[in-house]
Structure formats: C-alpha cells, structure tokens
Amino acid sequence: MYLMLITVIFVAIIALAAVWPMCFMHPLPSGKVEGTDITAIKNRSNNLFFISAGENWIVIDAGSDSKAVQSEMGHLSIDAGKVLGVFLTHTDYDHVASLPLFSNATIYMSEQEKQMIDGSTYRQLIKKNKLPRVCDADKVVYLSDNEVVELGGHRVRSIWVPGHTKGSALYAVDEKYLFAGDAFKADRGRMTVHPYTMDRRQADESISKIENECSRYEKVFTAHYGIL
C-alpha cells in the first residue's frame, strides 16, 4: 500500500516537473503582428508564423495541433495551398504537426537536424523525433549554416544554434526579422536556456553566439515566449 502511494507521488512529481515550464510560456495571440507582414498563429503553448509573399506565404515552424492550425488559418483567410515553404527551427513534435496541410510546400531544416529524425540521435532516452508520414523525403531540403534561400521575394538565412536539439536553427528573414524557435527562453528581456533543452552547455554557447546579434533585427520572434 505504502509502496503504491510512494509510486503515485513520484509519478505525479515527474509529471508536474514536465508540464510546469509550460505555465510560463506566453505565445503571441493569433493575428497579424502590428507593423509587419507577419501573421502569428497561436497553437496551444507556441506560435507558428506566416510571412506574406505576395499572394503566397512562407511559414516558420508548424505547430503541435494540425486541426487547430487549420481552423485558425480559416479564420485568418490563409490558404494552405499557397504556402511555398516551411522552415523548421527544429523537429520536436510541437513544431511539425501541421506539415501535412502544406502539400505544395518545400520543407527546410538544418542539415544537423537530420540526425534527429533518421534514428541517429534520440531526443529522449527511448524517443526520437519524426516528421508526419505524409511528408515526402524529396520535399525536404537540408540547409548548411548561413545558407540563404531566396523564396517568394524573401531572403531567408539559416543560422545554426545547436543545444535545444542537435540541429536547432534560427532564420533571419530579409535581415530584418529573426525567428528563434526554441533556441532560448525569453525571460523579462533576457535570453536563458529553454527548459526542454537536450544539451544545456551547448545551448549556452549558442546563446552567447547570438546574444549581441539579436540587436540587429527589428523584431526577434520566439516560438513560446512572444517577441523578445
């Protein structure tokens, strides 16, 4: 009896520790970000971002709930068929769920992130990351550090920031906006290590690398903490 009670308490503590950081996440509300051509969609505890490209779109990350994303896109009159490309900051489950909606899009990610989905590196002890099954391998493009993609009239530059995952990346769009994914936690204007990070030492090094660079951009968008 006592052993069962202790087990239940232990499991409850583990579960609480796992979800507690989510209580402090504050993604942007769905809608157009004032003064920009960027539309944020709130999806549970994070954002994905749609960047206007004429009649088309470029998307940063893909959220955790495909049905919820589709519903929000409908409210905002965004046509999934007009998404040209989706740039993944990394491949955790809450950043890839709505990829099947964008059937015409090319998927971009860091070359180092490939190990997170091919079984080479496990995200957790017995769990690896994966893309939704409908995503064709021939539509995935792996980017090197500082590689530039010209798409929809925009210039998107990949910046490697390993730590949160082995292949985490930032994306600088037109050298005006920076999309950080989960490379760091934004805490009262400060950058600290994201709570669900694989390698905290490596993440610290990446944060040191980009901390000063962030001041170059008009806005720095995070996945879970709004605008830095």
N, C-alpha and C positions, 0 to 999 in steps of 0.2 A: 504493500500500500504506500509506504513512505517512498520507496524507490520510484513508483509510478508518479507520485506527486513531484518528486525532485526532477524527474524526466520532463514532466509537463512544464514546470517552471523554467527549466533550462531551455527547452524548445521555444517557449514564449519570449525569453530574453533574446535568444538568437533572432527570432522573427522581428522583434521590436528594433533591435540594432540594425537589421537590414532595411527596414522601412523608415526609420527615424529621420535620416537625411532628407527624405522627400518632403517632410513637413516644412523645410526651409527653402524649398525651391519656389521661384516666382516667375514663371514664363510670362511673356507678353500676351495680352488678350488677342484674340483673332481680329484681323482687320489690317488696313493699310497703316504703315508706320509713317507718322506725320513728317512731311518734308522730304520723303523719299519715294522711289518707285518700287518699294519692297512691301509685300504683304506677308504678315505673320499668321500662321495658323497654330492655335493652341491645341495640343493633343495630350491630354492627361497632365503630366508634370513637365512637358517640354514643348518646344516650338520646332516647326519646320518653316522655311522661308521661301517665298516665291518672288523672283525678281523679274519684272516686266522686260520683255524683249520684243517690243512691237506688239504684234498680235499673239506672240508666243510667250513662253516662260522658261526660266531656269530655276531649279529648285535646289535648296541646300537641305540635306537630310530628308528622312521620310517617315518620321513619327513611329508611334507604338500601336496605333489602332487604325487599321485601314478604313473601316466603316465610318469612324468618327471623322477622319480626314476627308473622306468623300462627301460626307454631309456638310462639313464646313466649306469645302470647295463649292458646293452647290449654292450655299448661302451667299458666297462671295463672287459667284458667276465665273469661276475658273474652270476651264475645260482641260481635263486631264490629257486629252489627245494633243494638246498644243504645248505640252512640256517637252522641250528639246533635250534637256539633260538634267540628271540628278547627281549632285556632288555630295558624296557621303564623307562626313568628317571621320567616321569610323563605323563599325558594323555591329555594334550592340543592338539587341532586339528592338529597343525603343527608338532606333534611328533608321530602320529598314522596312517596317511593316507595310507601308503603303506603296512600295515599289511596283507591285503588280498593276496599280492604277495607271501607271505611266508607260503604256505599251509602245509608244513611239520614241521614248527617251533612251539616250545612251547613259549608262551609269559610270560615274568616275569615282575613283578612290585612290588612296596612296598605294604605291607598289608594295610597301612594307605591310599593309593591312591584309594582303592576300593570305598570309600565313594564319590569320585569324579565322578564315573560312575554308581552308583546304585541309585542315586537320593537323597542320604542323605545330600550331600553338593553341593550347586550350585557354579559353577565357577564365574558367574556373577549374577546379580540380577534375571534374568529370564532365564539363560542359564546354562545347566550342560554339563559336558564332556561326551563323549561316544566313544566306540570303533566301528569300522566299523561292520556292521551287520553280515558279513560272519565269524567273529571271534567266534569260538566255546568257550563257557564258560569253557568246560572241558579241554581246552588247555591253560588256564590262571592259572599261579602259583603265589601266593602272598607270598612275602618274608618278614621276620622279619628283624629288624635292626642287621647288622653284620652277617646275614646268608650267607653262602657260597654255591655256586652252582658249581659243577665240570662238565664241559661240553666241549667236543671237545678237550680235553687235556689242557684246561684252567681252572683257578680257578677265579671265579667271586664273589666278596663280595659286598653285598648291604649295603649302609650307608645312614640312614635316615637323610634328611636335610629339614624339613618342612619349609614352608614360601611361596615360589613361588606358590605351591599348598600344600594342606594338607599332601600329601604323596610323595612329591618330594624326589628323592633318587640319590645318586652318585653310581657309580660302579667302584670298584678297580679291575683291571684285572691283575692277577698274581702278585699283589702288586707292579706293575711296571708302569702301566698307570692308570690314574684316569679320568673318564668320568663324567662331572659335569652337563650336561643338561642345565637347566636354573636356577640353584641354586644361581647364581650370574652373574653380568655383569663384564666382564674384561675390565677395563679402564686404559690403559697405565700401565699394570702390576699390577694394584690394583683390589681388589675384592669389588664391591659395589652392592647394591640391584638391581636386574633385574627390568626393567621398568614396566613389566606387572605382578607384584607380588601381590598375594592375601593379605598376612599378612606381612607387612614390618618389624614389630618388631620381629616377629618370624624368618624371613629371616636373619635379622641382627644377631640374636642369633646363627643361623646355620652357618653363615659365620665366626663368631668368633670361633665356634667349629672346623671348618675345615681349617682355615687360615694357621695355623702352620703345619698342617698335609700335606698340598699340597707339601711342600718342600721334602717330602719323595719319590715322584714319578718322574720318568724320564720326563714324559710329562703329562700335565693336559689339557684335551680336553673339550672345551665348545661347546654348540650347535650353538651359534650365533656369537661368538667372536674369533673363531680360537683357537689357543693354548695359554694358559696363560703364 
